[in-house]
Amino acid sequence: MDSTIDMHHPSTALDLSRIRFQLIRLEDTIIFNIIERVQFPYNSRMYLTASEGGLRGLPHPYDSSSFLDYILRETEHIHARVRRYQAPDEYPFFPEGLPEPFLPPLTYPQLLHPNTVNINLSILEAYTKHFLPNACTASQERREAHENYGSCAVVDVACLQALSRRVHFGKFVAEAKFLKETEKFTRLIRERDVGGIEREITDEKVELQVLERLRKKATSYGKDPGLPEDQQEQGPLKVNVDAVVNLYKDWLIPLTKKVEIDYLLTRLD
């Protein structure tokens, strides 16, 4: 079966098996981006404003931004010009002031109920303040490496965009579940029963399967294929496997549920 999601066709975009396949593919993207990022030190000053001890001299109007925010905003401006944020599964971190695309607009069907749910700032905080300090532990003995600021920021942007897409796919999951059990979810939404909604969208067995699969993938992708097979288990890994698993367990899965709940609470508006 072709498992690709076509955003021009609701029958595929809201098919739970296809959504699940897309989320599994995003695991690969996220892990490989993380492997690229953790080859560098944490470089904490990249994530601070000038008043907090971060980099100074950023061009106006980014004087009071962090270096990462500056790179992320500028990247989003370029991507907006080529229609990235017209896609139903893409959400900018800084939506205000984005330019209009210069390419002809694309027309998508109304896949989701109109909503303004965007929790990218929570993703940004989780990534920069909680995940990176743990994931980059192996290189903490290295001092801040200002020559790596640009490389780190470029990879950070790729990581954050993949994380955002993964989390906001929760809207498609929620819509598919709503359409499948409309009567039950309608009652829960009208009663504003957040606990009841969370119970209905939670499958602990699937969550454990996700974490187990992530551990296997991160371990496998983190190995050096150039080592002899009998040395694979003893060789150092390129990524902190526990940090990757905890990123999902402590942040991505809960944030995805928040997106689902926030979206469903607006579904009858």
PAFI-300399 format. One line per field, with one value per residue (C-alpha): x, y, z; residue in three letters. Coordinates in nm, 4 decimals, decimal comma, padded with zeros to 6 digits. Example, Ala and Ser with C-alpha at 12.3 -4.5 7.8 and 13.67 -1.06 7.14 Angstrom:
BEGIN
u <- [01,2300:01,3670]
v <- [-00,4500:-00,1060]
w <- [00,7800:00,7140]
resn <- [ALA:SER]
***
This chain:
BEGIN
u <- [00,0000:00,1199:00,1582:00,2357:00,0146:-00,1248:-00,2461:-00,4647:-00,6780:-00,8571:-00,8883:-00,5107:-00,4351:-00,6798:-00,6035:-00,4604:-00,2403:-00,0826:-00,0385:00,1330:00,3660:00,4539:00,5305:00,7596:00,9471:00,9825:01,1592:01,4401:01,4614:01,4711:01,7359:01,9676:01,9352:02,0155:02,3245:02,4388:02,3767:02,5474:02,8818:02,9125:02,9163:02,5929:02,7043:02,4546:02,5149:02,3386:02,0119:02,0432:01,9609:02,2358:02,0976:02,1190:02,4807:02,4192:02,5705:02,5775:02,5704:02,2777:02,1320:01,8217:01,5426:01,6936:01,8964:01,7079:01,6797:01,8957:02,1259:01,9075:01,5900:01,7600:01,8615:01,5225:01,3266:01,5390:01,5062:01,1291:01,1115:01,2904:01,0750:00,7567:00,8462:00,8422:00,5069:00,6276:00,3647:00,0791:00,1091:-00,1425:00,1272:00,3811:00,3774:00,6208:00,7801:00,7435:00,4294:00,4071:00,5334:00,6041:00,6221:00,3807:00,5056:00,6314:00,5349:00,1723:-00,0454:-00,1367:-00,4928:-00,5513:-00,8876:-01,0134:-00,8562:-00,8777:-01,1330:-01,0172:-00,7970:-00,5008:-00,3262:00,0509:00,2766:00,6103:00,7392:00,6932:00,8855:01,1613:01,1934:01,1948:01,4625:01,7006:01,6614:01,5996:01,6970:02,0212:02,1986:02,1434:02,2066:02,5343:02,6685:02,9492:03,0942:03,0385:03,4075:03,4617:03,4313:03,1978:03,3079:03,2084:03,3331:03,0471:02,7638:02,6506:02,6710:02,4839:02,2074:02,1513:02,1136:01,8981:01,6561:01,6276:01,5711:01,3081:01,1150:01,1007:00,9951:00,7255:00,5884:00,5823:00,3983:00,1454:00,0573:-00,1457:-00,4145:-00,4530:-00,4607:-00,7279:-00,9401:-00,9213:-01,0264:-01,3058:-01,4446:-01,4237:-01,6045:-01,7869:-02,0645:-01,8289:-01,5900:-01,8763:-02,0063:-01,6616:-01,5955:-01,9304:-01,8656:-01,5112:-01,3937:-01,0190:-00,9413:-01,1911:-01,0497:-00,6955:-00,8009:-00,9605:-00,6567:-00,4003:-00,2776:-00,0029:00,0830:00,1533:00,3552:00,5787:00,6227:00,7313:00,9908:01,1249:01,1522:01,3307:01,5840:01,6598:01,6873:01,9055:02,1351:02,1581:02,2031:02,4551:02,6964:02,9974:02,9366:03,3093:03,3926:03,4269:03,1041:03,2526:03,3411:03,0040:02,8712:03,1848:03,2314:03,1144:02,7727:02,7323:02,4255:02,2987:02,0262:01,8597:01,8351:01,6560:01,4114:01,3481:01,2873:00,9884:00,8761:00,8980:00,8239:00,7120:00,4446:00,2948:00,3109:00,1422:-00,1379:-00,1698:-00,2076:-00,4728:-00,6665:-00,6399:-00,7538:-01,0482:-01,1639:-01,2091:-01,3591:-01,7215:-01,6625]
v <- [00,0000:00,3496:00,5117:00,8629:01,1453:01,3690:01,6948:01,7508:01,4456:01,4202:01,0435:01,0094:01,3142:01,1979:00,8277:00,7210:00,4476:00,6950:00,9530:00,6877:00,6037:00,9714:01,0041:00,7008:00,8560:01,1787:00,9814:00,9133:01,2793:01,3934:01,1402:01,2159:01,5910:01,5366:01,3340:01,6292:01,8743:01,6905:01,6798:02,0416:02,1793:02,3070:02,6702:02,8115:03,1753:03,1087:03,0782:03,3883:03,7489:04,0109:04,1232:03,7620:03,7235:03,6137:03,7390:04,1132:04,3030:04,1283:04,3425:04,5534:04,4622:04,1591:04,3555:04,2003:03,8492:03,5444:03,4317:03,1262:03,3370:03,5631:03,2718:03,1046:03,4200:03,4933:03,1319:03,1429:03,4607:03,2846:02,9728:03,1809:03,3305:02,9834:02,8800:02,6597:02,7867:02,7454:02,3702:02,2485:02,0607:02,3443:02,6037:02,8943:02,9726:03,3460:03,3904:03,7666:03,9695:03,6817:03,7908:03,6693:03,3983:03,5079:03,1679:03,1202:03,0120:02,6477:02,5428:02,2801:02,1363:02,2224:01,9303:02,0710:02,2777:02,6437:02,6963:02,8972:02,6221:02,6727:02,5623:02,6182:02,8404:02,5493:02,3269:02,5880:02,6091:02,2307:02,1909:02,4680:02,4568:02,0902:01,8635:02,0154:02,0432:01,6688:01,5625:01,7535:01,6199:01,4285:01,7529:01,9661:01,9524:02,1559:02,5273:02,7489:02,7277:03,0531:02,9206:02,6656:02,9103:02,9246:02,5476:02,4829:02,7285:02,5852:02,2340:02,3673:02,5140:02,1806:02,0016:02,2480:02,2393:01,8587:01,8632:02,1195:01,9161:01,6049:01,7730:01,9586:01,6401:01,5907:01,8023:01,5459:01,2646:01,4492:01,5249:01,1636:01,0388:01,2969:01,1841:00,8202:00,8729:01,2005:01,1422:01,0534:01,3430:01,5903:01,5064:01,5394:01,8704:02,0194:01,9161:02,0614:01,7295:01,7646:01,4554:01,2506:01,3731:01,2896:00,9367:00,8842:01,0011:00,8168:00,4694:00,3772:00,0601:00,2571:00,5158:00,2405:00,0973:00,4418:00,4740:00,1224:00,1868:00,5163:00,3485:00,0871:00,3474:00,5875:00,3012:00,1703:00,5080:00,6143:00,3316:00,3656:00,1270:00,1395:-00,0599:-00,4391:-00,6132:-00,7606:-00,4069:-00,2445:-00,2937:-00,1561:00,1456:00,4921:00,6094:00,9336:01,0308:01,0117:00,7489:00,8232:01,1922:01,1075:00,8739:01,1278:01,4013:01,2020:01,0725:01,4008:01,6532:01,5464:01,2986:01,5285:01,8309:01,6335:01,5456:01,9130:02,0000:01,7307:01,8495:02,2196:02,1458:01,9310:02,1943:02,4302:02,1647:02,2657:02,6433]
w <- [00,0000:-00,0764:00,2671:00,1470:00,2718:-00,0012:00,1513:-00,1523:-00,0673:00,2691:00,2290:00,2685:00,4852:00,7542:00,7349:01,0716:00,9243:00,6825:00,9573:01,1698:00,8798:00,8411:01,2133:01,1960:00,9034:01,0986:01,3723:01,1246:01,0240:01,3864:01,4947:01,2022:01,2641:01,6319:01,5391:01,3274:01,6122:01,8968:01,7188:01,8394:02,1968:02,3490:02,2953:02,5436:02,4459:02,1155:02,3044:02,5215:02,4430:02,4734:02,8103:02,9340:02,8238:02,4673:02,1439:02,0823:01,7557:01,5862:01,3067:01,3688:01,4446:01,6178:01,8738:02,1653:02,0162:02,0700:01,7906:01,7233:01,7118:01,4568:01,2310:01,2730:01,1870:00,8805:00,7633:00,8043:00,5966:00,3099:00,3433:00,3530:00,0161:-00,1382:00,0165:00,3033:00,5434:00,3006:00,3598:00,6209:00,8162:00,8502:01,1301:01,1723:01,5076:01,4423:01,2290:01,2676:00,9735:00,7364:00,3703:00,1054:-00,1322:-00,4716:-00,6178:-00,7244:-00,4294:-00,3799:-00,3098:-00,0434:00,0649:00,4130:00,5993:00,9506:01,1372:01,1398:01,4444:01,5749:01,7726:01,7525:02,0389:01,8692:02,1495:02,3915:02,1501:02,1239:02,5027:02,5464:02,2789:02,3862:02,7653:02,8372:02,5492:02,4195:02,7568:02,8057:02,4475:02,4257:02,7566:02,5853:02,4524:02,7618:02,8466:02,5290:02,5791:02,3834:02,0210:01,8521:01,5191:01,5357:01,6069:01,2442:01,1929:01,5175:01,4336:01,0848:01,2274:01,5137:01,2601:01,0792:01,4109:01,5281:01,2015:01,2136:01,5806:01,5050:01,2172:01,4331:01,7201:01,5049:01,3187:01,6341:01,4703:01,1919:01,4468:01,6462:01,3395:01,2223:01,5666:01,5846:01,2486:01,3572:01,6900:01,6394:01,8934:02,1782:02,1166:02,0659:02,4135:02,5730:02,3963:02,4985:02,8580:02,8344:02,9758:02,9189:03,1248:02,9274:02,5962:02,7084:02,8051:02,4648:02,2668:02,4824:02,3932:02,6411:02,4514:02,1329:02,3273:02,4688:02,1182:01,9957:02,2736:02,2152:01,8403:01,9044:02,1320:01,8668:01,5902:01,7875:01,8908:01,5355:01,3641:01,6276:01,5546:01,3262:01,0327:00,9594:01,2727:01,2478:01,3413:01,6593:01,7765:01,7034:02,0577:02,2253:01,9984:02,1122:01,9930:01,8016:02,0033:02,3613:02,3168:02,6525:02,5618:02,2355:02,4098:02,6873:02,4304:02,3087:02,6486:02,8383:02,5647:02,2171:02,3202:02,5900:02,3576:02,0784:02,3198:02,4116:02,0425:02,0027:02,3079:02,2215:01,8669:01,9754:02,2239:01,9258:01,6969:01,7572:01,7434]
resn <- [MET:ASP:SER:THR:ILE:ASP:MET:HIS:HIS:PRO:SER:THR:ALA:LEU:ASP:LEU:SER:ARG:ILE:ARG:PHE:GLN:LEU:ILE:ARG:LEU:GLU:ASP:THR:ILE:ILE:PHE:ASN:ILE:ILE:GLU:ARG:VAL:GLN:PHE:PRO:TYR:ASN:SER:ARG:MET:TYR:LEU:THR:ALA:SER:GLU:GLY:GLY:LEU:ARG:GLY:LEU:PRO:HIS:PRO:TYR:ASP:SER:SER:SER:PHE:LEU:ASP:TYR:ILE:LEU:ARG:GLU:THR:GLU:HIS:ILE:HIS:ALA:ARG:VAL:ARG:ARG:TYR:GLN:ALA:PRO:ASP:GLU:TYR:PRO:PHE:PHE:PRO:GLU:GLY:LEU:PRO:GLU:PRO:PHE:LEU:PRO:PRO:LEU:THR:TYR:PRO:GLN:LEU:LEU:HIS:PRO:ASN:THR:VAL:ASN:ILE:ASN:LEU:SER:ILE:LEU:GLU:ALA:TYR:THR:LYS:HIS:PHE:LEU:PRO:ASN:ALA:CYS:THR:ALA:SER:GLN:GLU:ARG:ARG:GLU:ALA:HIS:GLU:ASN:TYR:GLY:SER:CYS:ALA:VAL:VAL:ASP:VAL:ALA:CYS:LEU:GLN:ALA:LEU:SER:ARG:ARG:VAL:HIS:PHE:GLY:LYS:PHE:VAL:ALA:GLU:ALA:LYS:PHE:LEU:LYS:GLU:THR:GLU:LYS:PHE:THR:ARG:LEU:ILE:ARG:GLU:ARG:ASP:VAL:GLY:GLY:ILE:GLU:ARG:GLU:ILE:THR:ASP:GLU:LYS:VAL:GLU:LEU:GLN:VAL:LEU:GLU:ARG:LEU:ARG:LYS:LYS:ALA:THR:SER:TYR:GLY:LYS:ASP:PRO:GLY:LEU:PRO:GLU:ASP:GLN:GLN:GLU:GLN:GLY:PRO:LEU:LYS:VAL:ASN:VAL:ASP:ALA:VAL:VAL:ASN:LEU:TYR:LYS:ASP:TRP:LEU:ILE:PRO:LEU:THR:LYS:LYS:VAL:GLU:ILE:ASP:TYR:LEU:LEU:THR:ARG:LEU:ASP]
***
